[in-house]
Amino acid sequence: MAGDRIAVAGAGIAGLTAALALARKGFSVTIFERAERLEEIGAGLQLSPNATRILRSLGVLDRLEKDAVKPEAVVLKDAASLSILARVPLSQTAASRWGDSYIVAHRADLQKALLSSITDEPSITLKTGVEVHGVTFGSGVAVRIKEGGHEREVPCRLLIGADGVWSGLRPLAGGGLSRFTGHVAFRTVLRGDAAGRIGGDILSRKTVTAFLAPGFHLVAYPLRAGAEINLVAVTKGPDIPRGWAGKADTALLLKQAESGAPALAALLREATPWTAWPVHAVSRNSPWIHPGGLALVGDAAHAVTPYAAQGAAMAIEDAAVLAALAARENDTAAMLRSFERIRKPRVERVAARGDFNRMVWHAAGPLAFARNLVLRLKSSESLASDLDWLYGYDAEATLEHART
């Protein structure tokens, strides 16, 4: 029956996690993905305990951990001197303090783990090569899809828009286009002996390391059981074509890197090929729902900048909260309003932390001097406690608190 059926537009992390969470609550879910087949795209991502706790409850983390790495710490370094500014312990600290592991993994490995879990879930159907191009709200929801050149309507209780930062469903909730932030993220992965040959002594296979410099930063961490090292560099730049594999003109990045240590600049020059991703964000005033039966999740709802490393985590939290609400509330409009009311303050706080990180990480002059001094004076315990609200967040516990 349509009352138990939910449609998901998009088979990225947000859509796959939402489908799995909803299926575990007893719903029948159909995922519609525009691409003909799911490919290994993207690069590394960080998953903090607020996300891994949910993935473990869904049975996904057990499938992912064999390909992931549990870093010992997050280390902040001055890009010019390569000296350590701060060290936030992870590993056992994450599990004991925040309730689960902090891991780094390739995006494709997370997608594979999610798909494997979905394959084992009989109430989920994944359809590729299908485009969602409209919806009609009435007594239920009629989702208009195009498949094999033919159009038809699919009735359901709810449509979940998980179609990413450039969402075509966002306008149906009353939202607008994403905006270019003026920054570009450059990504590459060092494989095999390239990690040792190019990275030398400045890259670690045991930590997440962030190199901070005026106007840019570089984050490096191991992937695939330490066999690879993921590099992400973010700097100001012009708007570029959208996509995971945009051709990267690294001239501006290399110019910025001149303010860093020679070894760091050499790393950026030699670590090719780079891909470039324009960093977009969605207005924090943008609505996430249509009370007739549409919920946006992940980047479609609230694309945030990468400076807090919480993009995937926010999508995973969205999925858990939405599924729990859908299971306990028969009134779709009321359920959707609760979802937005519960999730928006959380995401806004995370986005604000990202904005703060960008300002501090890219600081120059006296502000950079003050940043370095403050970080060096803070203990590891103090640095960890600053993240309790972020990494220790329990989506289901928060939901129960809101209920009472």
N, C-alpha and C positions, 0 to 999 in steps of 0.2 A: 504494500500500500504506500501511496505517496507520503502518508503521515510519518512513516518510519524511514523514508528514503532521503538521503542527503546527497547533493551534488557538489563536487569540488572542482574548481577550474584552476588547473595548474598542478604539475607533478614535481615541483621543486621540494625543498625541505619543508616549507610551510604546509603545502598541500598534502604531502605524504604523511607528515606527522599528524595533521588534523584528521585525515581519513582513518589512520590507525587508532587514534584516541577515540574517535566516534564509534568505530566498529567495536572497540572494547566495552563501550557503553551500550551495545545492543542495536546500533543503527546499521542499516544497509547503505553502503556508500559507493557511489560511482565517481571515479576521477576522470576528468576530461583533460587531455594534454594535447596542445596544438601540434607539437613536434611528432613526426612519424615514428621516431624511436628516441629513447633516452640515451644521451651520450655522456661520456665523462668530460664534464666541463668545469671550469673554475679552478681553484687552487686550494690552499689550506684554509682552515678555520679553527677558531678556538671555542671550546665548549666548557663553560664554567659549571660548577656544581648545581646552580639553579636550573640548568638545562639537562645535565647528565642524570640528575635524580629522576627527571621525567622520562628520559630515554630508557633508563633502567627499568622503571615501572612498566614500560611498554614492551620490554623484552628486546629492545634494539641495541642497548649498550653492550650486551654480551656478544653480539655479532660484530660490533664495531671495534671493540677493544684490541683484538688481535692485530689490527692494522693501524691502531692509534698509538700515541705516545703520551705518557703521563710525565710532564716536565717537572723537574725538581723545584723550579722557581720561575718567577718573572723577574728579570734583571733589567734595570734601567741604566744606560750608559751615556756619558757625554760623548757625542760623536767626534769632537775635536781631539780629546785626549784619550778616548776609549776607557776612561776610568769609570768604575762602578759608582753610581749615585744612590741606588737603592736596590734592595733584594726582597721580594715578597715570597716567602716559602709556600710551596704547593705540596705536591706528592702526599705524604701522610697527613700534613697539616690540612689540606683541603678536605679529606675524608672525615677527619675528626672534628674540624671546626665548622665546616659548611655542609656536611652530610653526604657528600659523594665526591667522585673524582673530578679533577680538572684535566681535560685531555686536549690534545691537538691532533687533527686528522685532516686528510684530504676530503674536500667536499664530495668527490665522487664516491669515496668509501662510505661516507654517511648515507648518501643516496642509495648505495648498494645494500647497506644494512637495513634501511627502511623498506626497500623493495623486497628484500628477502622476507621480512616480517609480514609484509602485505600479501605476498604469495601464499603464506601459510594461513591467511585470514579469509575464510570463504565468503564473508559478507562484504568484501571489497572487490570491486571490478575496476580495472584500469583500462581505459580506452585511449590509445594514441592516435594521432592524425585527426583529432576532433577539435573544432574551434567553437568556443562559447561566444556567441556574438549578440546576445540579447536576453532579456528576461521580462516576463509579465507577472505582475503581482495581483493576486485576487484572493480567493479562498485558500489558495496555496501558492506555489511558485511554479511557473512554466518556464523552463530554461530552453532557449532556442540554440540549437547546435547545428553545425555544418559538418557532415561526415561523408567522405567520398563524393563530393559534389552535390549531395542531397541535404536538404534542410528538414528538420523536424523539431518538435517540442517534447521535452522530457519533464513530466510532473514530479515535484518533490516537495518536501517540507521546507527545505532551506538550501540556498546556494552559498557556498563559501568561495570568495574570491581570493585565490592564492596565486595570482598571476604577476606578482613581482612589482618592482619599483615603477615600471612603465605600464601599470595596470590599465586595461581597457574597461574594467568593471568599476573602477573608482568613481567615475562620473555618475554612475547609477545610484551611488550613495550620497551624491551631492558634492563630491570632492573634485579637485582640479588636477592639473598635471604636476608632476614632480618638478623641482627646480634644481638646476645645476649649482653646486655650492662653490664653484671656483677652484676646486681641488681635483686632482687626478691620482688614482691609485695605480701604481706600476707593480706587476706581479711576475715572478718567475720561480721555477723550482730547480734547484741544483740536484742532479742525479748522479749516482755512482761516484767515481773518483773526483768529479768536479767539485763536490762539497769540500773535500780536503785541499784540492789543488787551488781552487779560487778563494775559498773562504779562509784558508790558512788557520791562524790562531784566533781570529776574531769571531768566528762562529762556533756555537756550541750545539751539540746534539742532545744536551740534557736540559736546556732551559729555553724559555721564551725570552729573547733579548731584544730590547728596543733601544735604538741609537737615536738620541735627541739632538737636533741641530736647528739653528735659525732657518725657518722656512720649510723644513722638511723633517721627516723621520723615517727610519727603516726598522721594520720588525722582522726577526728571523726566528724560526723554530723548526724542529725536526718533524718529519712525516714518515708514515709507513715503516713503523718500528725502527726509525732512525736511519733508514736507507737514503732518505732524501731530506733536503732542507728547503723550506718555503721562505721566500723573501717577498715582502710587501713594502714598497716605498710610497709615501704620500707627499705631494707637494702641490703648490699652486700651479695652475695650468689652464689652457683654453678648453672650452667644451669640445668634445671629440665624439665620433660616432659611437652609438650604444652597442654593447655586446661584450661577451667575455674575451673575445680574441681580437679586440681592436688593435690595429697596427700601432706600435709604440714608438713615438719620436722621443727619445730619451735626452735630447739636448738640454732641455730645461732642468731635468733632474740632475744631470751630470754637472751642470753649472752650479746648482745649489750644493752639490756634494763637495765642491771645492772648499767649503767652509769646514768640512770634516777632516779626519785624519787621512793621510795618503793611502793607507791600507784600505780604508772604507771606500774612498773614491775609486780605487782600483777594483774593488769588489763589484761596485755598481757598473763599471765599464765592461768588465769581463763576463758578468753573469747574464749572458744572453741565451735565448731570446726573451725579451720582455713583452708582456701584453699590457694594454692600458685600459682602464675602466674609469669613466667619468663618475665622480661621486655625486649622486643626486640625493635629495631628501624630500620628504613630503611635509607640507605644512602641519604644524601641531594642532591647528584648528580644523583640519580636514575631518569630516565625519567618517566613521568606519562602518556604518550600518544603514540599511533601509529597513524600517520596521516591518515591511511586507514580507521579508524573508531573505535578506542579503547580509552577510558578514564578511568584511575584509580582514585578512590576517597577514602577518608578516610584513614584508616590504610593501605590499599593496595598500596596507592600512597606514603604515608609519615608518617608511624607510628612514633609517637613521644613519648618521655618518659612522665610519668604522673605528673611531678613536677610543671607544670603550670595549671593542671586540664583543659586541652583544647582539649583532644583527640576527644570527641564527638562533641564539638563545631566546630572544623576544618572540620569534615565530613559534618556537617550541612551547614557550609559556602560553602564548595565545591558544594553541591547539588544546592544551590540557584544560585551560579554564573554559573554553567554549564547549568542549565535549561534556564537561561536568555540568555546566549550566543547562545544556540541551537535554541531558538525561533527567534532570529534576524539574524542569519547567515546561509545561505543555503550551503555555502562551508564548508564541514565537516572538512577538513584539516586545513583551516584557523581558524575555530571556536576552534578546539582543541589546536592549537598553542596559541590562545588568552587565553584560559583557563589556560594553563600552565604558560604563561607569567604573568598573573594577580595573580594567586594563589601562585606560588612558593615563591616570596619574603615575602608574609604574613606568610606562614607556617614556613619559615626559621627563621623569627624574633620570632615567638612564640616558636619554638624549642630552639632557643638561650636563651630565657627567662627561659625555663625549665631547661636548663643546668646551668644557673646562680643560680636558686633556689636550685637545688640539691647541688651545691658547698657550698652555704651559709647555707642551712638548716642542712647539715651534718658536718658543721665546728667544729673544736676542737681547744683548746688552745687559743692563742692570736687572731686568726681570729674569733673564737666564741665570745670572749670578745668584740672585735670591733663591730661585728654584733649586739650584744645585746645593746651596747651603742648607735649605730646609730639608731636602731629601736625605742628605748625608747625616743630618742630626736625628732623623726619625728612626726609631727601632723597627725591626721586622715585625714585632708584635703590634706596634702602632700602625704600620702600613697595612697589616692584615685586618686589623679592626676597622679601618676605614672602608673595607670592602664587605663587611658583614651584611650590610643592608642589600648589597648587590648579589653576592654569591650565596648567601644564606637564605635567600628568598625561597619560600616554599609555596608554589602556586596553589596547591590544593588546600593547604592550611589557611592561606589568605582568603580563599573562597569561603571556607567554613566560617572564618571570622566575620566576613562581610554578611554572611547569612544570618548570624546571630546578632 
